[in-house]
Amino acid sequence: MKLGFFLFSLIFYLILEYGIFKVEGDDLGDEFVKVRGVQLVLNERPYYANGYNAYWLMYMASDPSQRNKVTSAFQVAANHGLSIARTWAFSDGGDRPLQYSPGSYNEDMFLGLDFVISEARRYGTKLVLSLVNNYDNFGGKKQYVEWAKSEGQSLHSEDDFFTNPLVKGFYKNHVKSVLTRRNNFTGVVYKDDPTIMAWELMNEVRCPSDHSGNTVQAWITEMASYLKSIDGNHLLEVGLEGFYGPSKKESNPNFQVGTDFIANNQIPGIDFATVHSYPDQWLPGSSNEEQTLFLVSWLNDHIKDAQSIQKPVLFAEFGVARKNMSSDSTAIRDQFYNLVYSAIYSSASDGGAATGGLFWHLLAEGMDAFNDGYEVPLDENSSTATLIAQESQKLNRIRMKKSSRVKNKARKVRN
């Protein structure tokens, strides 16, 4: 009897603490996330995205013996109310690639991505899938340029990725190959699968050879149009970190990367804006207090600017590494997360442009080799995990409150 009461109490606590429940009218099934004004909507109701990055999902799932880690990650995340994950749909050249060479694909890796999408669907998780890397990890734009050079192109910079016709053709072919892939587990073509919330053109787009932003602006315009010509169902975002162009460069952390948060996100076909936040990397040698001041300004500036250009904004990466902390690492990380979550919640409460945040990054048990100092193992009962679950609950309450208003308006119209 005592054991039965204990189990009941434990289950009730988990429901309250971590939001392990299905909200009435919250069917995440066969609907695509859409944009309405500065908000994301799902099933005609406001959608707020509290989630995480897990770049490794396809890589691990390509090995059937490791797929339990993918399942475990989705499960523990869902138990903390996390409903969206961002991950890679690229791995170009090198060890265990998705793409051996332009147009030549590794079926084992593609099956891994199939599995990721099918498991996300099973756990009610939406996905943001990134299509190429700015960096040479997993190949990136450097690998595309090398492929073109091997075919006789005279290229001198990784930034030729954005302008060389052959390289752009390689990239478009990859876009088409991914979007038109039929999932072996679900039978659904990727471009028709509402499990995918959005495509991302590139992880952390940068073109340091052209600070004017013209090169990146032209590339985004071309690629957004191409992708949308294939897939009119899904949302699209660029993959920006949030750096501003010459007109507002004073808001940047003392450097420019050839992107423009405002201009890039006003391109037709770009549905919502993204921001990354790493003051510990961007302000080396600065104090925790200086990084905090920068972060608060960075968050507020982008929420205001997203509101101004009438685009939702997703804080698609944020984190702080333990190695970059000068004192109690957990307390500083919790303070950092709380600042990000508070800014998102405040904006969302007022119907503003902030639509959610994805921390960097989630690891499953037994993945110590992937530690980079930013990892958050949710299966450990940490204060950070509690903060994450609380943000899920808070955003869910906003959504349900606004959903009730939508339902009431619909009833009035019918009456």
C-alpha positions as CSV (number, residue, x, y, z in Angstrom):
1,M,0.0,0.0,0.0
2,K,2.8,2.4,0.9
3,L,4.6,1.5,-2.3
4,G,1.4,2.2,-4.4
5,F,1.0,5.6,-2.7
6,F,4.6,6.4,-3.3
7,L,4.4,5.6,-7.0
8,F,1.2,7.7,-7.3
9,S,2.9,10.6,-5.6
10,L,5.9,10.3,-7.8
11,I,3.9,10.3,-11.0
12,F,1.8,13.3,-9.8
13,Y,5.0,15.2,-9.0
14,L,6.5,14.5,-12.4
15,I,3.3,15.7,-14.1
16,L,3.4,18.9,-12.2
17,E,7.1,19.5,-12.3
18,Y,7.9,18.5,-15.9
19,G,4.7,18.9,-17.8
20,I,4.3,15.2,-18.8
21,F,0.8,15.6,-20.1
22,K,-1.2,16.1,-23.2
23,V,-3.1,19.4,-23.2
24,E,-6.6,19.4,-24.5
25,G,-6.7,20.6,-28.1
26,D,-3.0,20.3,-28.4
27,D,-2.7,17.7,-31.2
28,L,0.7,18.2,-32.7
29,G,-0.1,15.8,-35.5
30,D,-0.7,16.5,-39.1
31,E,-0.3,20.2,-39.3
32,F,2.5,22.5,-40.4
33,V,3.7,25.3,-38.3
34,K,2.8,28.6,-39.9
35,V,3.5,32.3,-39.4
36,R,0.9,34.8,-38.6
37,G,2.3,38.3,-38.0
38,V,5.1,38.1,-35.5
39,Q,3.9,34.7,-34.1
40,L,4.2,31.1,-35.0
41,V,0.9,29.2,-35.1
42,L,0.1,25.5,-35.1
43,N,-3.5,24.2,-35.6
44,E,-4.6,27.8,-35.8
45,R,-3.3,28.4,-32.2
46,P,-0.1,30.2,-31.0
47,Y,3.0,28.0,-30.9
48,Y,5.9,28.7,-28.7
49,A,9.1,26.7,-29.1
50,N,11.0,25.7,-26.0
51,G,13.7,23.3,-27.2
52,Y,17.3,22.4,-27.7
53,N,20.1,21.7,-30.1
54,A,21.3,18.2,-30.7
55,Y,23.5,18.3,-33.8
56,W,24.5,14.7,-33.4
57,L,21.2,13.0,-33.9
58,M,21.7,11.8,-37.6
59,Y,25.3,10.8,-36.9
60,M,24.3,8.6,-34.0
61,A,21.2,7.2,-35.7
62,S,23.2,6.1,-38.7
63,D,24.5,3.3,-36.5
64,P,21.5,1.1,-35.5
65,S,23.2,0.0,-32.3
66,Q,23.3,3.7,-31.1
67,R,19.8,4.6,-32.0
68,N,18.7,4.2,-28.4
69,K,20.6,7.4,-27.6
70,V,18.4,9.3,-30.1
71,T,15.2,7.8,-28.6
72,S,16.5,8.6,-25.0
73,A,17.2,12.2,-26.0
74,F,13.7,12.8,-27.4
75,Q,12.1,11.0,-24.4
76,V,13.9,13.0,-21.7
77,A,13.4,16.2,-23.6
78,A,9.7,15.6,-23.9
79,N,9.5,14.9,-20.2
80,H,10.8,18.4,-19.6
81,G,8.2,19.9,-21.9
82,L,10.6,20.5,-24.8
83,S,8.8,20.4,-28.1
84,I,11.4,21.4,-30.7
85,A,14.9,20.2,-31.7
86,R,17.4,21.7,-34.1
87,T,19.9,19.3,-35.8
88,W,22.1,18.8,-38.9
89,A,20.8,17.5,-42.2
90,F,24.3,17.7,-43.6
91,S,27.7,15.9,-43.3
92,D,29.8,16.6,-46.4
93,G,32.9,14.5,-47.1
94,G,35.2,13.2,-44.4
95,D,34.3,10.4,-41.9
96,R,30.8,8.9,-42.1
97,P,29.4,11.6,-44.5
98,L,25.9,12.0,-45.6
99,Q,27.2,13.3,-48.9
100,Y,30.4,11.5,-50.2
101,S,30.7,13.9,-53.1
102,P,28.2,16.2,-54.9
103,G,25.1,14.2,-55.5
104,S,26.5,10.9,-54.1
105,Y,24.9,9.9,-50.8
106,N,25.6,7.5,-48.0
107,E,22.4,5.6,-47.5
108,D,23.2,4.5,-44.0
109,M,23.5,8.2,-42.9
110,F,20.3,9.1,-44.7
111,L,18.5,6.2,-42.9
112,G,19.8,7.8,-39.7
113,L,18.1,11.0,-40.6
114,D,14.9,9.0,-41.5
115,F,15.0,7.5,-38.0
116,V,15.5,10.9,-36.3
117,I,12.5,12.3,-38.1
118,S,10.3,9.3,-37.3
119,E,11.3,9.4,-33.6
120,A,10.7,13.1,-33.4
121,R,7.2,12.5,-34.7
122,R,6.7,9.7,-32.1
123,Y,7.6,12.1,-29.3
124,G,5.6,15.1,-30.6
125,T,8.8,17.0,-31.4
126,K,9.1,19.5,-34.2
127,L,12.5,19.8,-36.0
128,V,14.6,22.5,-37.5
129,L,16.9,21.0,-40.1
130,S,20.1,22.8,-41.1
131,L,21.4,22.1,-44.7
132,V,25.1,23.1,-44.6
133,N,27.7,24.3,-42.2
134,N,29.6,27.6,-42.3
135,Y,32.5,25.9,-40.6
136,D,34.6,22.9,-41.8
137,N,33.1,20.6,-39.1
138,F,31.1,18.1,-41.0
139,G,32.5,19.5,-44.3
140,G,30.7,22.8,-44.6
141,K,31.2,25.5,-47.2
142,K,35.0,24.7,-47.4
143,Q,34.2,21.1,-48.6
144,Y,31.9,22.5,-51.3
145,V,34.6,24.8,-52.5
146,E,37.1,21.9,-52.5
147,W,34.8,19.8,-54.6
148,A,34.5,22.6,-57.2
149,K,38.3,23.1,-57.2
150,S,38.7,19.3,-57.9
151,E,36.6,19.9,-61.0
152,G,38.9,22.6,-62.3
153,Q,37.3,25.7,-60.8
154,S,39.8,28.5,-59.9
155,L,38.7,29.4,-56.4
156,H,40.7,31.2,-53.7
157,S,38.4,31.5,-50.7
158,E,35.8,29.6,-48.8
159,D,33.5,32.6,-49.4
160,D,33.5,31.6,-53.1
161,F,30.8,29.2,-51.8
162,F,28.3,32.1,-52.1
163,T,29.1,33.2,-55.6
164,N,30.5,30.4,-57.7
165,P,27.9,28.9,-60.1
166,L,29.1,25.3,-59.8
167,V,29.2,25.5,-56.0
168,K,25.8,27.0,-55.9
169,G,24.6,24.1,-58.1
170,F,26.1,21.6,-55.7
171,Y,24.2,23.2,-52.8
172,K,20.9,23.4,-54.7
173,N,21.3,19.7,-55.6
174,H,21.7,18.9,-51.9
175,V,18.7,20.9,-51.0
176,K,16.6,19.1,-53.5
177,S,18.0,15.7,-52.5
178,V,17.0,16.3,-48.8
179,L,13.6,17.9,-49.4
180,T,12.5,15.2,-51.8
181,R,13.8,12.2,-49.8
182,R,11.1,9.6,-48.9
183,N,11.5,8.5,-45.3
184,N,12.0,4.7,-45.0
185,F,10.3,4.5,-41.6
186,T,7.3,6.7,-42.2
187,G,6.9,6.6,-46.0
188,V,6.5,10.4,-46.0
189,V,8.5,12.6,-48.3
190,Y,10.4,15.2,-46.2
191,K,8.8,18.2,-47.9
192,D,5.4,16.8,-47.0
193,D,6.2,15.9,-43.3
194,P,4.8,18.4,-40.7
195,T,7.3,16.9,-38.1
196,I,9.8,19.3,-39.7
197,M,9.0,22.8,-38.6
198,A,11.6,24.6,-40.7
199,W,14.6,24.4,-42.9
200,E,17.7,26.4,-42.2
201,L,19.9,27.5,-45.2
202,M,23.2,27.4,-43.3
203,N,24.4,27.1,-39.7
204,E,25.8,30.5,-38.7
205,V,26.2,32.1,-42.1
206,R,29.3,34.2,-42.4
207,C,31.1,35.9,-45.3
208,P,33.9,37.9,-43.7
209,S,35.3,38.9,-47.1
210,D,32.3,41.2,-47.7
211,H,31.3,43.3,-44.7
212,S,28.8,45.2,-46.9
213,G,26.5,42.2,-46.7
214,N,25.7,42.2,-50.4
215,T,27.2,38.8,-51.1
216,V,25.2,37.1,-48.4
217,Q,22.0,39.0,-49.3
218,A,22.2,37.9,-52.9
219,W,22.9,34.2,-51.9
220,I,20.0,34.1,-49.4
221,T,17.6,35.6,-52.0
222,E,18.6,33.0,-54.6
223,M,18.5,30.0,-52.3
224,A,15.3,31.0,-50.4
225,S,13.5,31.3,-53.8
226,Y,14.9,27.9,-55.0
227,L,14.0,26.1,-51.8
228,K,10.5,27.5,-51.7
229,S,10.0,26.5,-55.3
230,I,10.3,22.9,-54.1
231,D,8.6,23.1,-50.7
232,G,5.8,25.5,-50.0
233,N,4.8,23.7,-46.8
234,H,7.6,24.4,-44.5
235,L,9.0,27.5,-42.9
236,L,12.4,28.8,-43.8
237,E,15.1,30.6,-41.8
238,V,18.6,31.7,-42.7
239,G,20.7,30.4,-39.8
240,L,21.9,33.8,-38.7
241,E,23.6,34.5,-35.4
242,G,22.0,38.0,-35.3
243,F,25.0,40.2,-36.3
244,Y,24.0,43.5,-37.8
245,G,25.2,45.2,-41.0
246,P,27.0,48.5,-41.3
247,S,23.8,50.5,-40.3
248,K,23.8,49.1,-36.8
249,K,27.3,47.6,-36.4
250,E,27.6,49.3,-32.9
251,S,25.3,46.5,-31.6
252,N,27.8,43.8,-32.6
253,P,30.5,42.5,-30.3
254,N,33.4,44.4,-32.0
255,F,33.3,42.4,-35.3
256,Q,31.3,41.9,-38.4
257,V,30.7,38.8,-40.4
258,G,29.1,40.0,-43.6
259,T,25.5,39.5,-42.5
260,D,22.7,41.9,-41.7
261,F,20.1,40.8,-39.2
262,I,17.5,43.3,-40.5
263,A,18.1,43.2,-44.3
264,N,18.6,39.4,-44.4
265,N,15.4,38.6,-42.6
266,Q,13.3,40.9,-44.9
267,I,14.1,38.8,-47.9
268,P,11.0,37.2,-49.4
269,G,10.7,33.5,-48.4
270,I,12.4,34.0,-45.1
271,D,9.6,33.3,-42.6
272,F,11.3,34.0,-39.2
273,A,14.5,35.4,-37.8
274,T,17.1,33.6,-35.6
275,V,19.6,34.8,-33.1
276,H,22.5,33.0,-31.4
277,S,24.0,34.2,-28.1
278,Y,27.5,33.4,-26.9
279,P,29.0,36.4,-25.1
280,D,31.6,34.1,-23.5
281,Q,33.0,33.5,-26.9
282,W,32.4,36.9,-28.5
283,L,33.8,38.9,-25.6
284,P,37.0,37.1,-24.6
285,G,38.6,38.3,-21.4
286,S,35.4,40.1,-20.3
287,S,33.9,39.7,-16.8
288,N,30.6,37.9,-16.1
289,E,29.0,41.3,-15.4
290,E,30.1,42.7,-18.8
291,Q,28.8,39.6,-20.6
292,T,25.5,39.9,-18.7
293,L,25.1,43.5,-19.8
294,F,25.9,42.6,-23.4
295,L,23.4,39.7,-23.3
296,V,20.5,41.8,-22.0
297,S,21.1,44.4,-24.7
298,W,21.5,41.7,-27.4
299,L,18.2,40.0,-26.5
300,N,16.2,43.2,-26.3
301,D,17.6,44.7,-29.5
302,H,16.7,41.7,-31.5
303,I,13.2,41.3,-30.1
304,K,12.6,45.0,-30.9
305,D,14.0,44.7,-34.4
306,A,12.1,41.5,-35.1
307,Q,8.9,43.3,-34.1
308,S,9.9,46.2,-36.3
309,I,10.3,44.0,-39.4
310,Q,7.3,42.0,-38.4
311,K,9.0,38.6,-38.2
312,P,8.9,36.1,-35.3
313,V,12.4,35.6,-33.8
314,L,13.7,32.3,-32.4
315,F,16.7,32.3,-30.1
316,A,18.1,29.3,-31.9
317,E,21.3,28.8,-30.0
318,F,22.4,30.1,-26.6
319,G,24.8,28.8,-23.9
320,V,27.8,29.4,-21.8
321,A,30.7,27.1,-21.4
322,R,31.9,25.9,-18.0
323,K,35.5,26.6,-19.0
324,N,34.7,30.2,-19.6
325,M,33.2,30.8,-16.2
326,S,35.3,32.4,-13.5
327,S,33.4,31.1,-10.5
328,D,30.5,28.7,-9.7
329,S,29.7,27.3,-13.1
330,T,26.1,26.1,-12.4
331,A,25.0,29.4,-10.8
332,I,26.4,31.4,-13.7
333,R,24.8,29.1,-16.3
334,D,21.5,29.3,-14.5
335,Q,21.7,33.1,-14.5
336,F,22.4,33.1,-18.2
337,Y,19.5,30.8,-19.0
338,N,17.2,32.7,-16.8
339,L,18.0,36.0,-18.6
340,V,17.3,34.4,-22.0
341,Y,14.1,32.7,-20.9
342,S,12.9,35.8,-19.1
343,A,13.3,37.9,-22.2
344,I,11.4,35.4,-24.3
345,Y,8.6,35.0,-21.8
346,S,8.2,38.7,-21.4
347,S,7.9,39.2,-25.1
348,A,5.6,36.2,-25.6
349,S,3.3,37.3,-22.7
350,D,2.8,40.7,-24.5
351,G,2.2,39.1,-27.9
352,G,5.7,40.1,-29.1
353,A,8.0,38.7,-31.6
354,A,10.0,36.2,-29.4
355,T,8.7,32.8,-30.1
356,G,11.1,30.5,-28.2
357,G,14.6,29.4,-27.4
358,L,16.8,26.4,-28.1
359,F,19.7,25.9,-25.7
360,W,23.1,24.5,-26.9
361,H,23.1,21.6,-26.4
362,L,21.5,18.3,-25.3
363,L,23.4,15.1,-24.9
364,A,22.1,11.6,-24.1
365,E,23.7,9.3,-21.4
366,G,26.9,7.8,-22.5
367,M,28.0,10.6,-24.9
368,D,30.9,12.1,-22.9
369,A,33.0,12.2,-26.0
370,F,30.7,14.9,-27.3
371,N,31.2,17.2,-24.3
372,D,32.2,20.7,-25.3
373,G,31.5,22.5,-22.0
374,Y,28.1,23.7,-23.1
375,E,26.2,20.4,-22.7
376,V,23.2,20.0,-20.5
377,P,22.4,16.3,-19.6
378,L,18.7,16.6,-18.6
379,D,18.7,13.1,-17.0
380,E,20.8,14.6,-14.2
381,N,18.6,16.4,-11.7
382,S,20.3,19.8,-12.0
383,S,19.0,23.3,-11.3
384,T,19.5,24.1,-15.0
385,A,17.2,21.2,-16.0
386,T,14.6,22.6,-13.6
387,L,14.8,26.0,-15.2
388,I,14.3,24.5,-18.6
389,A,11.2,22.6,-17.5
390,Q,9.8,25.7,-15.9
391,E,10.2,27.7,-19.1
392,S,8.3,25.0,-21.0
393,Q,5.5,25.2,-18.5
394,K,5.4,29.0,-18.6
395,L,5.3,29.2,-22.4
396,N,2.7,26.4,-22.5
397,R,0.4,28.5,-20.1
398,I,0.7,31.5,-22.5
399,R,-0.2,29.3,-25.4
400,M,-3.2,27.8,-23.7
401,K,-4.4,31.2,-22.5
402,K,-4.2,32.5,-26.1
403,S,-5.7,29.3,-27.5
404,S,-8.7,29.8,-25.2
405,R,-9.2,33.3,-26.6
406,V,-9.0,31.9,-30.2
407,K,-11.7,29.3,-29.3
408,N,-13.9,31.9,-27.7
409,K,-13.7,34.1,-30.8
410,A,-14.5,31.1,-33.0
411,R,-17.6,30.3,-30.9
412,K,-18.8,33.9,-31.1
413,V,-18.4,33.8,-34.9
414,R,-20.4,30.6,-35.1
415,N,-23.1,32.0,-32.9
